[in-house]
């Protein structure tokens, strides 16, 4: 089948067309800069996949505040809660259905795509085949769509993209990675594919390696760092928590408002300021014992026991203790707002309010 390949690059030259023989109906774009760039007054049109996970709803709210409710479309394969549905546009989107995604991008004139669909570390290890399908096949679909439509594409990476042979304290942006989970392997694959397509075809690919993200707005979703969310719920609901990691397991963490702000600021950064396509971002690093101690400043009777889960502990022991995010700070001005004490105060207040509004008891 004869198809037209359009290549997407920032170039002063006129658009040019290359014809090639291919069995695939998908097309790759390389457009000149005068056809790609948005005018300064244009707002991006944003599609967020996997939007009902830990990060999607909050990011959509932040983007809608800046660009308008109708310019940010949240999507997932699950039915949204009423409050999420009423916040702004929501559509069904299966990242494994390329045709469905393509129609959404074209019909809604999408210019930014945020790809949050993934199975996380612990859940992925229990469902390797499904994780491989969602995390890698789904990624390839959004990469193809971004190339075809000249989108700015954001794909998050993770602390899990590092492995036992990586530098741990701190882990720099560029180093040996070699993760030991399918989640980490799929994220390294995403980092490298995005960088390759950027250099070969001009894809505006952007990626942040998130540390463990702590949020009061969603339930833990199967990640190795989820104890740092569950401990707050347990502290307020029953006054005790059983942790599946050792007390001294130190990992990089971040409060979710910082995570959302980093993502938006990174997406807004001019390409000329980016020396990398994948950056570490950092805020704090703590152990279960340390976060429990900080919570006890507010709830002195909190009891924490430790019953390490072999799989999650092994995963955590292969991850960095701290991130080096000096390149993000230097290139596009990243700076976190929350440390451990500020995060604990905010988390307890937010969860307490949610429980009170739901008529639930507080320990």
TIVO-224838 format. One line per 8 residues: number of its first residue (from 1); their letters; for each residue x, y, z of C-alpha. Coordinates in nm, 4 decimals. Layout:
REM residues N
NUM	A	X/Y/Z | ...
REM end
This chain:
REM residues 363
1	XXXXXXXX	0.0000/0.0000/0.0000 | 0.1338/0.3404/-0.0963 | 0.1141/0.5920/0.1868 | 0.2299/0.9470/0.2381 | 0.4718/1.0130/0.5215 | 0.4512/1.3630/0.6629 | 0.7335/1.4463/0.8978 | 0.6861/1.6792/1.1952
9	XXXXXXXX	0.9857/1.9102/1.2510 | 1.0499/2.2680/1.3472 | 1.2053/2.3877/1.0234 | 1.1981/2.7077/0.8165 | 1.1673/2.5057/0.4974 | 0.8406/2.4406/0.3204 | 0.6543/2.1190/0.3961 | 0.7796/1.8327/0.1891
17	XXXXXXXX	0.6286/1.4970/0.1150 | 0.7956/1.1615/0.1094 | 0.6196/0.8629/-0.0406 | 0.7038/0.5158/0.0695 | 0.5717/0.1640/0.0420 | 0.4076/0.0546/0.3674 | 0.1498/-0.1920/0.4930 | 0.0477/0.0412/0.7775
25	XXXXXXXX	-0.2354/0.2954/0.7463 | -0.0690/0.5137/1.0075 | 0.1159/0.8208/0.8903 | 0.4038/1.0164/1.0379 | 0.4176/1.3944/1.0134 | 0.6962/1.6454/0.9711 | 0.5451/1.9884/0.9266 | 0.7292/2.3203/0.9120
33	XXXXXXXX	0.7188/2.5482/1.2145 | 0.4775/2.7988/1.0619 | 0.2115/2.5274/1.0384 | 0.2832/2.3679/1.3754 | 0.3073/2.6497/1.6244 | 0.0044/2.7861/1.8036 | -0.0438/3.1592/1.8124 | 0.0296/3.3215/2.1494
41	XXXXXXXX	-0.3443/3.3689/2.2105 | -0.4389/3.0068/2.1317 | -0.5145/2.7733/2.4178 | -0.4008/2.4135/2.3837 | -0.6677/2.1498/2.3329 | -0.5785/1.8761/2.5813 | -0.6761/1.5074/2.5962 | -0.5828/1.3118/2.9113
49	XXXXXXXX	-0.5893/0.9312/2.8891 | -0.6275/0.7185/3.2016 | -0.7898/1.0220/3.3573 | -0.9589/0.8482/3.6510 | -0.6336/0.7332/3.8054 | -0.4424/0.9134/4.0774 | -0.3274/1.2058/3.8641 | -0.5752/1.2794/3.5864
57	XXXXXXXX	-0.8580/1.4640/3.7608 | -0.6323/1.7049/3.9481 | -0.4264/1.7822/3.6392 | -0.7449/1.8439/3.4394 | -0.8654/2.0890/3.7041 | -0.5375/2.2805/3.6947 | -0.5328/2.2946/3.3151 | -0.8993/2.3960/3.2973
65	XXXXXXXX	-0.8317/2.6809/3.5382 | -0.5664/2.8115/3.3000 | -0.7110/2.7267/2.9584 | -1.0867/2.6923/3.0080 | -1.3077/2.3980/3.0940 | -1.3963/2.3051/2.7361 | -1.0310/2.2874/2.6267 | -0.9387/1.9948/2.8541
73	XXXXXXXX	-1.0966/1.6535/2.7936 | -1.0625/1.3794/3.0520 | -1.0937/1.0182/2.9350 | -1.0927/0.6648/3.0708 | -1.2601/0.3268/3.0163 | -1.4529/0.3517/3.3442 | -1.7648/0.5456/3.4284 | -1.6671/0.8686/3.6063
81	XXXXXXXX	-1.8154/0.9723/3.9413 | -2.0819/1.2400/3.9071 | -1.8575/1.5111/4.0500 | -1.5871/1.4351/3.7933 | -1.8370/1.4190/3.5069 | -1.9796/1.7567/3.6069 | -1.6380/1.9238/3.6216 | -1.5895/1.9295/3.2451
89	XXXXXXXX	-1.5736/1.7224/2.9272 | -1.5328/1.3474/2.9769 | -1.5196/1.0813/2.7039 | -1.4654/0.7085/2.6793 | -1.1193/0.6277/2.5447 | -0.9469/0.2904/2.5298 | -0.5759/0.3374/2.4596 | -0.5708/-0.0015/2.2869
97	XXXXXXXX	-0.8296/0.1184/2.0331 | -0.6291/0.3251/1.7871 | -0.9274/0.4194/1.5711 | -1.1231/0.5477/1.8715 | -0.8264/0.7562/1.9890 | -0.7691/0.8931/1.6416 | -1.1311/1.0056/1.6128 | -1.1093/1.1800/1.9498
105	XXXXXXXX	-0.7920/1.3634/1.8523 | -0.9248/1.4733/1.5145 | -1.2808/1.5571/1.6137 | -1.1717/1.7573/1.9176 | -0.8743/1.9297/1.7494 | -0.6385/1.8034/2.0198 | -0.2946/1.9676/2.0372 | -0.1642/1.8300/2.3709
113	XXXXXXXX	-0.1941/1.4649/2.4707 | -0.1237/1.3567/2.8301 | -0.0905/0.9793/2.8466 | -0.1609/0.8554/3.2002 | -0.2950/0.5089/3.1144 | -0.0764/0.2400/3.2751 | -0.0691/-0.0486/3.5200 | 0.1554/0.0415/3.8143
121	XXXXXXXX	0.4424/-0.1554/3.9650 | 0.2850/-0.4033/4.2067 | -0.0306/-0.4580/3.9999 | 0.1809/-0.4973/3.6870 | 0.3893/-0.7734/3.8425 | 0.0699/-0.9634/3.9196 | -0.0585/-0.9123/3.5622 | 0.2502/-0.9038/3.3390
129	XXXXXXXX	0.0733/-0.9803/3.0105 | -0.1918/-0.7146/3.0713 | 0.0714/-0.4625/3.1842 | 0.2739/-0.5268/2.8699 | -0.0338/-0.4724/2.6531 | -0.1547/-0.1539/2.8220 | 0.1834/0.0017/2.8988 | 0.3551/-0.0742/2.5680
137	XXXXXXXX	0.0864/-0.1262/2.3008 | -0.1110/0.1687/2.4386 | 0.2060/0.3780/2.4328 | 0.2712/0.2929/2.0678 | -0.0804/0.4041/1.9788 | -0.0363/0.7473/2.1361 | 0.3121/0.7860/1.9869 | 0.1696/0.7182/1.6395
145	XXXXXXXX	-0.1164/0.9610/1.6998 | 0.1190/1.2305/1.8224 | 0.3349/1.1937/1.5131 | 0.0408/1.1837/1.2780 | -0.1168/1.4958/1.4255 | 0.1909/1.6889/1.5433 | 0.0849/1.6817/1.9082 | 0.2813/1.7815/2.2141
153	XXXXXXXX	0.2922/1.4484/2.3967 | 0.3496/1.4011/2.7684 | 0.4182/1.0507/2.9001 | 0.5100/1.0213/3.2685 | 0.7925/0.7976/3.3764 | 0.8699/0.6849/3.7256 | 1.1106/0.6066/4.0039 | 1.0500/0.2493/3.8845
161	XXXXXXXX	1.2460/0.3167/3.5645 | 1.5625/0.2594/3.7679 | 1.7006/-0.0749/3.8830 | 1.9459/-0.2278/4.1287 | 2.2468/-0.1334/3.9147 | 2.1415/0.2343/3.8972 | 2.3025/0.4993/4.1181 | 2.0695/0.5287/4.4174
169	XXXXXXXX	2.1696/0.8355/4.6149 | 2.1076/1.0358/4.4116 | 1.9885/0.8943/4.0780 | 2.0809/1.1349/3.7950 | 1.8818/1.1925/3.4761 | 2.1251/0.9920/3.2634 | 2.2597/0.6653/3.4021 | 2.2250/0.2878/3.3824
177	XXXXXXXX	1.8615/0.1979/3.4477 | 1.7775/-0.1726/3.3882 | 1.4588/-0.1975/3.6007 | 1.3320/-0.5306/3.7334 | 0.9556/-0.4784/3.6904 | 0.7402/-0.4788/3.3767 | 0.6195/-0.1326/3.4802 | 0.9749/-0.0016/3.4922
185	XXXXXXXX	1.0735/-0.1762/3.1692 | 0.7741/-0.0257/2.9907 | 0.8625/0.3221/3.1177 | 1.2241/0.2959/3.0008 | 1.0844/0.1845/2.6663 | 0.8619/0.4942/2.6619 | 1.1526/0.7248/2.7463 | 1.3714/0.5830/2.4702
193	XXXXXXXX	1.0986/0.5633/2.2057 | 0.9961/0.9224/2.2730 | 1.3529/1.0476/2.2542 | 1.4156/0.8481/1.9354 | 1.1035/0.9868/1.7655 | 1.1941/1.3372/1.8769 | 1.5393/1.3188/1.7198 | 1.4288/1.1335/1.4060
201	XXXXXXXX	1.0946/1.2974/1.3308 | 1.0729/1.6057/1.5512 | 0.8068/1.4702/1.7879 | 0.7512/1.7124/2.0760 | 0.7845/1.4384/2.3371 | 0.8099/1.5313/2.7046 | 0.8567/1.3028/3.0022 | 0.8997/1.3495/3.3771
209	XXXXXXXX	1.0149/1.0772/3.6123 | 0.7707/1.1100/3.8989 | 0.8728/1.0021/4.2488 | 0.6088/0.8402/4.4697 | 0.3062/1.0716/4.4554 | 0.1018/1.1340/4.7715 | -0.2601/1.2411/4.7232 | -0.5740/1.2644/4.9370
217	XXXXXXXX	-0.8062/1.2683/4.6372 | -0.7809/0.9096/4.5129 | -0.7391/0.5675/4.6663 | -0.4062/0.3835/4.6367 | -0.3739/0.2327/4.2901 | -0.1328/-0.0590/4.3235 | 0.2022/0.1180/4.3424 | 0.4914/0.0303/4.5708
225	XXXXXXXX	0.4853/0.3757/4.7335 | 0.1112/0.3624/4.8087 | 0.1737/0.3056/5.1787 | 0.2466/0.6788/5.1944 | -0.1160/0.7438/5.0984 | -0.2807/0.4619/5.2941 | -0.1122/0.5571/5.6215 | -0.3038/0.8872/5.6303
233	XXXXXXXX	-0.6403/0.7195/5.5732 | -0.5633/0.4576/5.8375 | -0.4395/0.7167/6.0856 | -0.7687/0.9057/6.0713 | -1.0032/0.6064/6.0374 | -0.8618/0.3596/6.2919 | -0.5486/0.5053/6.4471 | -0.3208/0.2267/6.3275
241	XXXXXXXX	-0.1444/0.1211/6.0086 | 0.0338/-0.1939/5.8963 | 0.3104/-0.1028/5.6514 | 0.4197/-0.3471/5.3804 | 0.7711/-0.1949/5.3674 | 1.0475/-0.1923/5.6275 | 1.0529/0.1074/5.8578 | 1.3840/0.2301/5.7114
249	XXXXXXXX	1.2904/0.2072/5.3410 | 1.3763/0.5514/5.2018 | 1.2193/0.6583/4.8715 | 1.1725/0.9873/4.6841 | 0.8225/1.1311/4.7269 | 0.6157/1.4308/4.6164 | 0.2849/1.5867/4.7187 | 0.0362/1.5851/4.4341
257	XXXXXXXX	-0.0022/1.9666/4.3974 | 0.3703/1.9825/4.3204 | 0.3363/1.6937/4.0752 | 0.0556/1.8674/3.8846 | 0.2366/2.2001/3.8833 | 0.5597/2.0417/3.7583 | 0.3686/1.8756/3.4741 | 0.1961/2.1957/3.3656
265	XXXXXXXX	0.5117/2.4065/3.3887 | 0.7053/2.1462/3.1909 | 0.4390/2.1309/2.9202 | 0.4409/2.5099/2.8962 | 0.8201/2.5393/2.8783 | 0.9548/2.6503/2.5374 | 1.1356/2.3730/2.3548 | 1.4457/2.5903/2.3335
273	XXXXXXXX	1.4866/2.5576/2.7118 | 1.4823/2.1784/2.7157 | 1.8206/2.0087/2.7057 | 1.6588/1.6702/2.7718 | 1.3352/1.4949/2.6817 | 1.3124/1.3087/3.0153 | 1.3794/1.4779/3.3492 | 1.3814/1.3702/3.7115
281	XXXXXXXX	1.1725/1.5862/3.9446 | 1.2140/1.5751/4.3217 | 1.0633/1.7244/4.6349 | 1.1461/1.5127/4.9436 | 1.2708/1.1703/5.0443 | 1.1466/0.9858/5.3521 | 1.0999/0.6475/5.5185 | 0.7777/0.4974/5.6604
289	XXXXXXXX	0.9166/0.5620/6.0077 | 0.9778/0.9290/5.9300 | 0.6330/0.9973/5.7834 | 0.4726/0.8147/6.0779 | 0.6708/1.0355/6.3155 | 0.5511/1.3487/6.1366 | 0.1891/1.2295/6.1522 | 0.2254/1.1662/6.5269
297	XXXXXXXX	0.2904/1.5387/6.5741 | -0.0796/1.5740/6.4861 | -0.2097/1.2332/6.5997 | 0.0127/1.1185/6.8886 | -0.1665/0.7847/6.9350 | -0.0965/0.6508/6.5837 | 0.0371/0.2944/6.5973 | 0.2369/0.1580/6.3029
305	XXXXXXXX	0.3515/-0.2008/6.2581 | 0.5761/-0.3344/5.9831 | 0.5056/-0.6517/5.7887 | 0.7210/-0.6308/5.4728 | 0.5670/-0.7773/5.1594 | 0.8432/-0.9624/4.9753 | 0.7470/-0.8421/4.6273 | 0.6993/-0.4759/4.7147
313	XXXXXXXX	1.0036/-0.4651/4.9417 | 1.2204/-0.6153/4.6670 | 1.0919/-0.3551/4.4228 | 1.1534/-0.0696/4.6681 | 1.5065/-0.1921/4.7438 | 1.5909/-0.1675/4.3721 | 1.4799/0.1955/4.3451 | 1.6709/0.5184/4.4126
321	XXXXXXXX	1.6808/0.6723/4.7573 | 1.6840/1.0239/4.6108 | 1.6459/1.1916/4.2719 | 1.8902/1.4443/4.1297 | 1.6613/1.6975/3.9593 | 1.9212/1.9692/3.9016 | 1.8607/1.9712/3.5246 | 1.4885/2.0388/3.5691
329	XXXXXXXX	1.5670/2.3218/3.8088 | 1.8233/2.4724/3.5736 | 1.6463/2.4257/3.2394 | 1.2853/2.5201/3.3118 | 1.2873/2.6479/3.6688 | 1.1407/2.3557/3.8620 | 1.1105/2.4116/4.2383 | 0.8867/2.2159/4.4795
337	XXXXXXXX	0.6606/2.3938/4.7280 | 0.5942/2.1085/4.9743 | 0.8308/1.9397/5.2171 | 0.7389/1.6547/5.4505 | 0.5814/1.8654/5.7260 | 0.3747/2.0748/5.4817 | 0.2565/1.7636/5.2999 | 0.1513/1.5862/5.6208
345	XXXXXXXX	-0.0442/1.8891/5.7428 | -0.2223/1.9229/5.4081 | -0.2977/1.5498/5.3740 | -0.4474/1.5202/5.7215 | -0.6634/1.8299/5.6714 | -0.7883/1.7105/5.3314 | -0.8714/1.3558/5.4433 | -1.0301/1.4797/5.7669
353	XXXXXXXX	-1.2576/1.7104/5.5651 | -1.3537/1.4291/5.3278 | -1.4417/1.1968/5.6147 | -1.6437/1.4652/5.7936 | -1.8350/1.5494/5.4754 | -1.9112/1.1797/5.4262 | -2.0296/1.1435/5.7864 | -1.7462/0.9026/5.8712
361	XXX	-1.5860/0.8788/6.2129 | -1.2386/1.0120/6.2835 | -1.0068/0.8240/6.5145
REM end
